[in-house]
Amino acid sequence: MSPTRLYSAAPIVEAVAEVRFAAPINARAIKRYVSTIKGYTENLRQEIRQVKISVPTSQASFASQGDQYRLSNEDLTECLIINSLSIVISQSAPYTSWENFNHRISRDLFALQKLTTGRKVERIGLRYINRIDFVGDHGVVPNNYLNVGWATPPEFGDPQITSLHYQFSLEDLGCKLILKAGTTNSEVPALVATILDIDLVVDDDPPQAVEDIVAKFADLRMKKNQVFEDCITNAARERFG
């Protein structure tokens, strides 16, 4: 494992913390939570619908799965999404620090604690999406920036890969690592963006108490930092260090 370090311009475009429940939260309880939670100024309610398609008739039927609420700050960089089975807390760029993001995770989960007493947590996940811009060809995962790729015979040339997807079991933390890498168009003309998506999931005996969940998120974040350092090269570090 490479040592972790702080960067002056970390390439994080979005950080997401999610908690999923095995049994649904009461709709009234969710409304009460949404009306009392602090730190958000915008509130959007959406109805979740399940679509079922009958194969013999090709007809679609729709069933309501309850409401979903999306809370955010004014510039939409800080969001909370809650429905009957999950709560998602996200931070879009600019990502200022783990301390600020962790404060929101703790605040929002402890505020939800009374509403979820007795409900089993079936999954928690921490996901970080990173983007590194470089000069190159779309579809080519640059080996000089990422230590992630497929080994191919050199006579084939550079593979035109837009997406790589790996899954690993990390026994030291009792979690799964879902690692994705690829290229996409950059917001900067003449550049290509490399995406490094790190998702750490605990779905086998996840913690149940809020304080234990928050502590587990901190452990997952430390592992995320190690994974990130292992996946990038010094050339990448020079671009945002």
C-alpha positions as CSV (number, residue, x, y, z in Angstrom):
1,M,0.0,0.0,0.0
2,S,1.2,3.5,-0.9
3,P,1.2,6.1,1.9
4,T,-1.7,8.5,1.8
5,R,-1.2,12.3,1.4
6,L,-3.0,15.5,1.2
7,Y,-3.4,17.4,-2.1
8,S,-3.9,21.1,-2.8
9,A,-6.3,20.3,-5.6
10,A,-7.7,16.8,-5.0
11,P,-9.5,15.5,-8.2
12,I,-12.7,14.5,-6.3
13,V,-15.8,15.4,-8.3
14,E,-18.3,13.6,-5.9
15,A,-18.3,11.8,-2.6
16,V,-21.2,9.7,-1.5
17,A,-22.2,8.0,1.7
18,E,-25.2,5.6,1.7
19,V,-27.0,3.6,4.3
20,R,-29.7,1.1,3.2
21,F,-32.3,-0.5,5.5
22,A,-33.9,-3.9,5.3
23,A,-37.4,-2.7,6.2
24,P,-39.0,0.6,5.0
25,I,-39.3,3.7,7.1
26,N,-42.8,5.1,7.7
27,A,-43.7,7.8,5.2
28,R,-44.9,10.2,8.0
29,A,-41.6,9.7,9.8
30,I,-39.7,10.6,6.6
31,K,-41.7,13.8,6.2
32,R,-41.0,14.7,9.8
33,Y,-37.3,14.1,9.3
34,V,-37.3,16.3,6.2
35,S,-39.1,19.1,7.9
36,T,-36.7,19.2,10.8
37,I,-33.2,18.4,9.4
38,K,-30.8,21.4,9.4
39,G,-28.3,22.6,6.9
40,Y,-30.3,22.4,3.7
41,T,-32.3,25.2,1.9
42,E,-33.8,23.4,-1.1
43,N,-36.4,20.6,-0.9
44,L,-37.6,18.5,-3.9
45,R,-40.1,15.7,-3.5
46,Q,-40.3,13.0,-6.1
47,E,-42.6,9.9,-6.4
48,I,-40.7,6.6,-6.9
49,R,-42.5,4.3,-9.4
50,Q,-41.7,0.7,-10.1
51,V,-42.2,-0.3,-13.7
52,K,-43.2,-3.9,-14.6
53,I,-43.4,-5.1,-18.2
54,S,-45.5,-8.2,-19.1
55,V,-43.4,-10.2,-21.6
56,P,-46.4,-11.9,-23.4
57,T,-48.3,-8.6,-23.9
58,S,-45.4,-6.1,-23.8
59,Q,-47.6,-3.9,-21.6
60,A,-46.2,-1.9,-18.8
61,S,-47.7,-1.3,-15.4
62,F,-46.6,1.3,-12.8
63,A,-46.8,1.0,-9.0
64,S,-45.9,3.7,-6.6
65,Q,-43.0,3.0,-4.2
66,G,-43.5,6.1,-2.1
67,D,-41.9,9.4,-2.1
68,Q,-38.2,10.4,-2.3
69,Y,-36.9,13.7,-1.0
70,R,-33.8,15.5,-2.3
71,L,-32.5,18.2,0.0
72,S,-29.6,20.5,-1.0
73,N,-27.9,23.7,-0.3
74,E,-28.3,26.7,-2.7
75,D,-25.5,25.7,-5.1
76,L,-26.5,22.0,-5.1
77,T,-23.0,20.8,-4.0
78,E,-24.3,19.4,-0.7
79,C,-27.2,16.9,-1.1
80,L,-29.2,14.5,1.0
81,I,-31.6,12.0,-0.7
82,I,-33.9,9.9,1.5
83,N,-36.6,7.4,0.7
84,S,-38.2,4.6,2.7
85,L,-35.2,2.3,2.3
86,S,-32.1,4.4,2.1
87,I,-30.4,7.7,2.9
88,V,-27.7,9.1,0.7
89,I,-25.4,12.0,1.7
90,S,-23.3,13.5,-1.1
91,Q,-20.7,16.2,-1.7
92,S,-20.0,17.5,-5.2
93,A,-16.9,19.5,-6.1
94,P,-15.5,21.5,-4.6
95,Y,-14.8,18.9,-1.9
96,T,-13.2,20.8,0.9
97,S,-12.2,18.2,3.4
98,W,-13.2,14.9,5.0
99,E,-13.8,16.7,8.3
100,N,-16.6,18.8,6.7
101,F,-18.2,15.8,4.9
102,N,-17.9,13.6,7.9
103,H,-19.7,16.3,10.0
104,R,-22.6,16.2,7.6
105,I,-22.7,12.4,7.7
106,S,-22.8,12.3,11.5
107,R,-25.3,15.2,11.7
108,D,-27.8,13.7,9.2
109,L,-27.5,10.1,10.5
110,F,-27.9,11.0,14.2
111,A,-30.9,13.1,13.3
112,L,-32.5,10.0,11.6
113,Q,-31.6,7.7,14.5
114,K,-35.0,7.9,16.3
115,L,-36.9,7.1,13.1
116,T,-34.9,4.0,12.3
117,T,-34.7,2.4,15.8
118,G,-35.2,-1.3,15.4
119,R,-34.7,-1.3,11.7
120,K,-31.8,-3.5,10.4
121,V,-29.1,-1.8,8.3
122,E,-28.5,-4.1,5.4
123,R,-25.8,-2.1,3.6
124,I,-23.5,0.9,3.9
125,G,-21.3,2.3,1.2
126,L,-18.7,5.0,0.7
127,R,-18.0,6.1,-2.9
128,Y,-15.5,8.6,-4.3
129,I,-15.4,9.6,-8.0
130,N,-12.2,11.2,-9.2
131,R,-11.4,12.9,-12.5
132,I,-8.0,13.6,-13.9
133,D,-7.7,15.6,-17.1
134,F,-5.0,14.9,-19.6
135,V,-4.0,15.4,-23.3
136,G,-4.7,12.3,-25.3
137,D,-7.2,10.1,-27.2
138,H,-10.7,9.4,-25.9
139,G,-11.0,5.7,-25.0
140,V,-7.4,5.2,-24.1
141,V,-6.8,4.7,-20.4
142,P,-3.4,6.3,-19.9
143,N,-1.0,4.0,-18.1
144,N,1.2,7.0,-17.2
145,Y,-1.6,8.2,-14.9
146,L,-3.3,5.1,-13.7
147,N,-2.1,1.7,-12.4
148,V,-5.3,0.2,-13.6
149,G,-5.8,-1.5,-17.0
150,W,-5.7,-4.7,-19.0
151,A,-2.5,-6.3,-20.2
152,T,-2.6,-6.8,-24.0
153,P,0.0,-7.8,-26.6
154,P,2.1,-4.8,-27.5
155,E,1.6,-5.4,-31.3
156,F,-2.1,-4.7,-30.8
157,G,-1.4,-1.1,-29.9
158,D,-3.4,0.9,-27.3
159,P,-6.8,-0.7,-26.5
160,Q,-9.7,1.6,-27.0
161,I,-11.2,1.1,-23.6
162,T,-13.9,3.4,-22.2
163,S,-14.6,1.5,-19.1
164,L,-12.9,-1.0,-16.7
165,H,-14.8,-2.7,-13.8
166,Y,-13.2,-4.7,-11.0
167,Q,-14.5,-6.1,-7.7
168,F,-12.3,-7.2,-4.8
169,S,-13.0,-8.6,-1.3
170,L,-11.0,-6.7,1.4
171,E,-11.0,-9.0,4.3
172,D,-9.2,-6.6,6.7
173,L,-12.3,-4.3,6.7
174,G,-14.9,-6.9,5.8
175,C,-16.0,-4.9,2.7
176,K,-16.1,-5.1,-1.1
177,L,-14.1,-2.8,-3.3
178,I,-15.8,-1.9,-6.6
179,L,-13.2,-0.2,-8.7
180,K,-14.1,1.5,-12.1
181,A,-11.8,3.3,-14.4
182,G,-12.3,4.8,-17.9
183,T,-12.3,7.9,-20.0
184,T,-14.9,10.5,-20.9
185,N,-15.0,13.9,-22.5
186,S,-13.5,16.7,-20.3
187,E,-15.1,20.0,-19.6
188,V,-11.8,21.5,-20.8
189,P,-11.4,21.7,-24.6
190,A,-8.7,19.5,-26.1
191,L,-8.5,17.4,-23.0
192,V,-9.7,13.9,-22.1
193,A,-10.9,13.1,-18.5
194,T,-9.8,9.9,-16.7
195,I,-12.4,8.7,-14.2
196,L,-11.3,6.7,-11.2
197,D,-14.4,5.5,-9.3
198,I,-13.7,3.9,-5.8
199,D,-16.7,2.3,-4.1
200,L,-16.4,0.5,-0.7
201,V,-19.4,-1.5,0.4
202,V,-20.2,-3.4,3.6
203,D,-23.2,-5.7,3.1
204,D,-22.1,-8.7,5.2
205,D,-22.9,-7.9,8.8
206,P,-22.7,-4.1,8.6
207,P,-22.7,-2.0,11.8
208,Q,-26.1,-1.2,13.2
209,A,-25.7,1.6,15.7
210,V,-25.2,5.1,14.3
211,E,-22.0,5.8,16.1
212,D,-20.6,2.5,14.8
213,I,-21.8,3.3,11.2
214,V,-20.0,6.7,11.4
215,A,-16.9,5.1,12.7
216,K,-17.0,2.5,9.9
217,F,-17.3,5.3,7.3
218,A,-14.1,6.8,8.7
219,D,-12.4,3.4,8.3
220,L,-13.7,3.1,4.8
221,R,-12.4,6.6,4.0
222,M,-8.9,5.7,5.1
223,K,-9.0,2.6,2.9
224,K,-10.3,4.7,0.0
225,N,-7.2,6.9,0.4
226,Q,-4.9,3.9,0.2
227,V,-6.7,2.5,-2.8
228,F,-6.5,5.9,-4.6
229,E,-2.7,6.1,-4.0
230,D,-2.2,2.6,-5.2
231,C,-4.2,3.3,-8.4
232,I,-2.4,6.5,-9.5
233,T,1.1,7.3,-10.7
234,N,3.5,10.1,-9.9
235,A,2.6,11.8,-13.2
236,A,-1.0,12.0,-12.0
237,R,0.0,13.3,-8.6
238,E,1.9,16.2,-10.4
239,R,-1.3,17.3,-12.0
240,F,-3.2,18.0,-8.8
241,G,-0.6,17.9,-6.0
